Amino acid sequence: MNVHTQKFLVDGPVGKIEVALDLPDEVRENGARPRGLALVAHPHPLFGGTMDNKVAQTLARTLVQLGYTTYRSNFRGVGATGGTHDNGIGEQDDLLALLAHMRAEPGQADLPLVLAGFSFGTFVLSHVAKRYVADGGAIERMVFVGTAASRWEVAPVPENTLAIHGELDDTVPILSVYEWARPQELPIVVIPGAEHFFHRKLHVLKRIIVDAWR
């Protein structure tokens, strides 16, 4: 993401997980305590999705700006992450293993946690969140972009989840997102003129997230 991004491997259930870590300036330069932790999940790996996807990077960059120590990881079979694509099932186990690693780092056990996903990453994170909370974990907030409700069974999310979608998304039609959100009474923020990958709309996406934190 930038010259200060740290990349490393952590142990996962079926091999190593490739991780990218970005620190807020005040944390990196002064050792300050971050506002919280954030984990970003990328789009579908069989269609070119990686942790360096531009939407995933925008999510990470925005959360770093907001003061969160932010982690991204490659799903199974992508980059240096071991294993093979598991349709979002084994990928949940991998992200839970990464969350355990994040919490085990010095000073991070009790920090607020944000989960942010794009497309396929929203499906995986929705179930990760469900399992994480069932095991006693707490989540401050979730950010879903291009929620993959037309293609996978995205689990219900907390009522304060920020869900953002492109008006012209033809990969995940917005009507399917409304159908997913309706029984939860979850508002959807729509970016006019935006398609699935938010081409030329990433600055709007960032602004919506920053404004939601004010």
TITORLO-140640 format. One record per atom (N, C-alpha, C, O): residue in three letters; x negated, y negated, z negated. Coordinates in steps of 0.05 Angstrom, whole numbers, plus 5000, padded with zeros to 4 digits. Layout:
alaXYZ ...
***
This chain:
met498350245000 met500050005000 met498349755000 met498849565015 asn496249754984 asn494349534983 asn491649634975 asn491249874969 val489649464974 val486949544968 val486649664940 val484749804934 his488649604923 his488449694895 his489949954890 his489950064868 thr491350064911 thr492850314908 thr490950534901 thr488850574915 gln491550684880 gln490050924872 gln491451174882 gln493851204878 lys489951354895 lys491151604904 lys489751834890 lys487251834887 phe491252034881 phe490152254867 phe492052494868 phe494252464879 leu491252714857 leu492852964857 leu493553034829 leu491953014811 val496053134825 val496853244799 val497853524804 val498653594827 asp497853684783 asp498853964786 asp501853974788 asp503253844772 gly502854124807 gly505654174811 gly506354464809 gly504554634805 pro508854534811 pro509754814808 pro508555004829 pro508255234823 val508054904853 val507055074874 val504454974886 val503655054908 gly503154794872 gly500554684882 gly500254404874 gly501654294857 lys498354274887 lys497853994880 lys499953804892 lys501053864913 ile500453584879 ile502253374888 ile500553124893 ile499153034875 glu500653014917 glu499152774924 glu500752534914 glu503152504920 val499452364899 val500752134886 val499351874893 val496851864895 ala500851664896 ala499751394898 ala500751234875 ala503151234868 leu498951084862 leu499550924839 leu498950634844 leu496750564853 asp500850454838 asp500350164840 asp501050034814 asp503150084802 leu499249864805 leu499549724780 leu500149424784 leu499049304802 pro501849314767 pro502249024768 pro499548884762 pro497848994748 asp499248644773 asp496648504770 asp495848474740 asp493548504733 glu497748404723 glu497148354695 glu496248614681 glu494748604662 val497248834691 val496449094679 val493649164688 val491949244672 arg493149134715 arg490549214726 arg488349024716 arg486149114711 glu488948764715 glu486848574709 glu486448524679 glu484248474670 asn488548534664 asn488448464635 asn489148684616 asn489048654591 gly489948914627 gly490749134609 gly493349084595 gly493849204574 ala495048904606 ala497548844593 ala499449094594 ala499049274610 arg501349094577 arg503349304577 arg505349254600 arg506449034601 pro505849444617 pro507749404639 pro510649384629 pro511249464607 arg512249274646 arg515149254639 arg516349534637 arg518249574622 gly515349724653 gly516349994653 gly514850164673 gly512850074685 leu515950394678 leu514950584699 leu517050604721 leu519450574716 ala516050644745 ala517850694768 ala516850924785 ala514350954788 leu518651074795 leu518051294813 leu519651264839 leu522051234838 val518251264861 val519451214887 val519351474904 val517251604905 ala521651554916 ala521851794932 ala522351724961 ala523951554967 his520951864979 his520851785007 his522951945024 his524252125014 pro523351865050 pro525351995067 pro524452275076 pro522352375068 his526152395092 his525852685099 his523152745112 his522452625133 pro521752935101 pro519053005111 pro519153135139 pro517153105154 leu521253265146 leu521353395172 leu521953205195 leu521853275218 phe522552955187 phe522952745207 phe520952515204 phe521452285210 gly518652585194 gly516452395192 gly516252245166 gly514652065163 gly517952305147 gly517952155121 gly515552225104 gly514852455100 thr514252015094 thr511952035076 thr512251815055 thr513851635057 met510451835035 met510451625014 met509551355025 met509851155011 asp508451355049 asp507551105061 asp509650985080 asp509050795094 asn512051105081 asn514250995097 asn514650705089 asn514350635065 lys515350535108 lys515450245103 lys517650175082 lys517249985067 val519850315082 val521950265062 val521050345034 val521450205015 ala519750585033 ala518750675007 ala516550484997 ala516450424973 gln514950385015 gln512850195006 gln514149934997 gln513149804978 thr516249845011 thr517649605002 thr518749634974 thr518649454958 leu519949864969 leu521049924942 leu518749904922 leu519049784901 ala516550044928 ala514350044909 ala513249764905 ala512749684882 arg512849614926 arg511649354924 arg513449164908 arg512549004892 thr516049194912 thr517949024897 thr517949094867 thr518048914851 leu517849344861 leu517849434833 leu515249354819 leu515249284795 val513049364833 val510549274822 val510748974816 val509848884795 gln511848824835 gln512248534831 gln513948484806 gln513548284792 leu515848654801 leu517648624778 leu516348714752 leu517448684730 gly513848824753 gly512348884729 gly512249184722 gly511349254701 tyr513049354741 tyr513049644736 tyr510549774747 tyr509749724769 thr509349954730 thr507350134740 thr508750334758 thr510450484748 thr507950344783 thr509650484803 thr508150714816 thr505950694826 tyr509450944816 tyr508451194828 tyr510051264853 tyr512551234853 arg508751354874 arg509951484896 arg508551754900 arg506251794892 ser509951954911 ser508652204917 ser509752314943 ser511952254952 asn508052484956 asn508952624980 asn510352874972 asn509553024954 phe512552924987 phe514053174982 phe512453414993 phe510353375006 arg513353654987 arg511953894994 arg511353915024 arg513053865041 gly508853985029 gly507954015057 gly507253755071 gly506553755094 val507253535057 val506653275068 val503953175057 val503453195033 gly502153085074 gly499552995065 gly498053215050 gly497753435060 ala497153145026 ala495553335011 ala497353484990 ala496253634973 thr499953454992 thr501753604973 thr502053884983 thr502653935007 gly501754074965 gly501954364972 gly504854454976 gly506754294972 gly505054704985 gly507754824989 gly508854755016 gly507654625032 thr511354845020 thr512754785045 thr515554665038 thr516554705016 his516654535057 his519254395053 his521354595041 his521554825051 asp522754505021 asp524554685006 asp527354555005 asp528854604986 asn528154405025 asn530854295027 asn531754135002 asn534054114996 gly529754014989 gly530453834966 gly530753974940 gly531353854920 ile530354244939 ile530754394914 ile528154404899 ile527954304876 gly526054524911 gly523454524898 gly522354254895 gly520754194876 glu523154064913 glu522153794910 glu523053664884 glu521753484873 gln525353744874 gln526353644848 gln524353734826 gln523653574808 asp523553984827 asp521654084807 asp519053934808 asp517853874787 asp518153864833 asp515653714835 asp515853434823 asp514053344809 leu518153294828 leu518453034816 leu518753044786 leu517752864772 leu519953244776 leu520153274747 leu517353324735 leu516753224713 ala515653474749 ala512953514740 ala511353254741 ala509753194723 leu511853094761 leu510552834763 leu511452644740 leu509852504728 leu514052654734 leu515152494712 leu513852574686 leu513152404669 ala513352834682 ala512052934658 ala509152824657 ala508252744635 his507852824680 his505152714681 his505152414674 his503452324659 met507052264685 met507251974680 met507651924650 met506351754639 arg509452074638 arg510052034609 arg507652114592 arg507352004570 ala505952294601 ala503752394585 ala501352194586 ala499452224570 glu501352004604 glu499151814606 glu499251624581 glu501451564571 pro496951544572 pro496851374548 pro498651124550 pro498450984569 gly500251084529 gly501950854528 gly504450854545 gly505950654546 gln504951084558 gln507251094577 gln509551264568 gln511551284582 ala509351384544 ala511351564535 ala514151434531 ala516151564535 asp514151184523 asp516651054516 asp517450824534 asp519250674527 leu516050794556 leu516650574574 leu519350624589 leu519950844595 pro520850414594 pro523350444610 pro522650554638 pro520450504648 leu524450704649 leu523950844674 leu526050764695 leu528450764691 val524950704719 val526550644742 val526050864763 val523750924768 leu528150964775 leu527851154797 leu528951024823 leu531250924823 ala527351024844 ala528150884869 ala527651074892 ala525451184895 gly529651114909 gly529451294932 gly530551174957 gly532251004957 phe529551284980 phe530551205006 phe531351465021 phe529851655023 ser533851455032 ser534851675049 ser534751945034 ser535851975013 phe533352135046 phe533052405033 phe532152385005 phe532852544988 gly530452174999 gly529452134972 gly531752074952 gly531452134928 thr533951964961 thr536151904943 thr537552174935 thr538252204911 phe537752354954 phe538952614947 phe537252754926 phe538252854906 val534652764931 val532852904912 val532952764884 val533252894864 leu532752504884 leu532652354859 leu535252374844 leu535252364819 ser537552394858 ser540052404844 ser540152654826 ser541252644804 his539052874836 his539053124820 his536853124800 his537153244778 val534552994806 val532452964787 val533452814762 val532952884740 ala534852594768 ala535952434746 ala537852594728 ala537752574704 lys539552744741 lys541552904726 lys540053104708 lys540853134685 arg538053234718 arg536553434702 arg534853294681 arg534653394658 tyr533753064688 tyr532052914669 tyr533652824645 tyr532752844622 val535952714650 val537752624628 val538752854612 val538952834587 ala539453074625 ala540353314610 ala538253424591 ala538953544571 asp535753374598 asp533553464581 asp532753254560 asp530653284546 gly534353044558 gly533852844537 gly532352594546 gly531852424530 gly531752574572 gly530452334582 gly532352104586 gly534752144587 ala531251864588 ala532851624592 ala531951484617 ala529551464623 ile533851364632 ile533251214656 ile534450934654 ile536750904648 glu532750744658 glu533650464656 glu535550394679 glu537650274675 arg534650464703 arg536250394727 arg535350554751 arg533050654751 met537150584770 met536350724795 met536950534818 met538750364817 val535350554839 val535650394864 val535750594887 val533850734892 phe538050594901 phe538450774924 phe538650604949 phe540350424951 val537050674969 val537150534995 val537650735016 val536350945018 gly539750685033 gly540450875054 gly541251145043 gly540351355052 thr542951135022 thr543751375008 thr544751595027 thr546451545044 ala543551825025 ala543952035045 ala546552195041 ala546452445041 ala548752055037 ala551252185029 ala552552345051 ala554252515046 ser551852295076 ser553152445098 ser551752705104 ser552852875118 arg549452745093 arg547752975100 arg547253175077 arg546853405081 trp547253065053 trp546753235030 trp548653165007 trp550052955008 glu548853344988 glu550653294965 glu549253124944 glu547953234926 val549452874948 val548152684929 val549852684903 val552252654904 ala548452734881 ala549852744855 ala550752464846 ala549652264855 pro552852454829 pro553652194818 pro551352064803 pro549452204793 val551351804802 val549251654790 val550251464768 val552751424767 pro548551364751 pro549451174730 pro550850934742 pro550250854764 glu552550814726 glu554250594736 glu552650344743 glu553550174758 asn550150314732 asn548550074738 asn546650124762 asn544849954767 thr547050344776 thr545350394800 thr545750184821 thr548050104827 leu543550084832 leu543649894855 leu543550054881 leu541450174887 ala545750064896 ala545850204921 ala546050014944 ala547849844945 ile544150034963 ile543949844985 ile544050005011 ile542750215014 his545549895030 his545850045056 his545949845079 his546749615076 gly545149945102 gly545249785126 gly547849805140 gly548950025143 glu548949585148 glu551549575162 glu551549755187 glu553549885192 leu549349755202 leu549249895227 leu547750165226 leu546850255246 asp547650275202 asp546250535198 asp547650755214 asp549950825207 asp546350865234 asp547651085249 asp546451355242 asp547251555253 thr544551355223 thr543551605212 thr545251695189 thr545951935187 val545951505171 val547851565150 val550051355152 val549751135142 pro552251415166 pro554451225169 pro555451115143 pro555751265123 ile555950855142 ile556550725117 ile559150835105 ile559550825080 leu561050935122 leu563551045111 leu563051285093 leu564451325074 ser560951435099 ser560351665082 ser559251575055 ser559651715034 val557951355054 val556951245029 val559251135012 val559251164988 tyr561151005026 tyr563550915011 tyr565051154999 tyr565951134976 glu565251375014 glu566651605003 glu565251724979 glu566551814960 trp562551714979 trp560951804956 trp561351614933 trp561551704910 ala561351354938 ala561351154917 ala564151114905 ala564451044882 arg566251154921 arg568951094913 arg569751224886 arg570751084868 pro569551484883 pro570351604858 pro568751514834 pro569551544811 gln566351404839 gln564651304817 gln565151014811 gln564050904792 glu566750884828 glu567250594826 glu564550444827 glu564050254812 leu562850544845 leu560150424847 leu560050224871 leu560650304893 pro559349974865 pro559149784887 pro556849854906 pro554849964898 ile557149784932 ile555049824952 ile554349544963 ile556149394971 val551849484962 val550849234974 val550249285004 val548449455010 val551549145022 val551249195050 val549548965063 val550148725058 ile547549035078 ile545948835092 ile546948825121 ile546549015136 pro548148605128 pro549248575156 pro547048605176 pro544848495173 gly547648745197 gly545748775219 gly543548975215 gly541849015233 ala543349095191 ala541149275185 ala541849555194 ala544049655191 glu539749695205 glu540149985211 glu538750145190 glu537950045169 his538350405195 his537450585174 his534750515162 his534350535138 phe532950425180 phe530250365170 phe529750075164 phe527549985160 phe531949915165 phe531849635157 phe529749475173 phe528449295162 his529549535198 his527749385216 his528349085215 his530649005219 arg526348925209 arg526548635206 arg528448555183 arg529248315182 lys529148735166 lys530848665143 lys529548735116 lys530948725095 leu527048815116 leu525748905092 leu525548665072 leu525748715047 his525248425082 his525148195064 his527848155050 his527948065027 val530048215063 val532648195051 val532948415030 val534048365008 leu532048655036 leu532148875017 leu530648804991 leu531648844969 lys528348694995 lys526748614972 lys528148394955 lys528148404931 arg529348204969 arg530647984955 arg533048084938 arg533447994916 ile534548274949 ile536848384935 ile535948524909 ile537148484888 ile533748674911 ile532748814887 ile531748614866 ile532348644842 val530148414874 val529148224855 val531448074842 val531448024818 asp533447994858 asp535747844847 asp537248014827 asp538347914807 ala537448274832 ala538848454814 ala537548474787 ala538848554767 trp534948414785 trp533448434760 trp533548174744 trp532548164722 arg534647964756 arg534547704742 arg536547694719 arg536747494705 
***
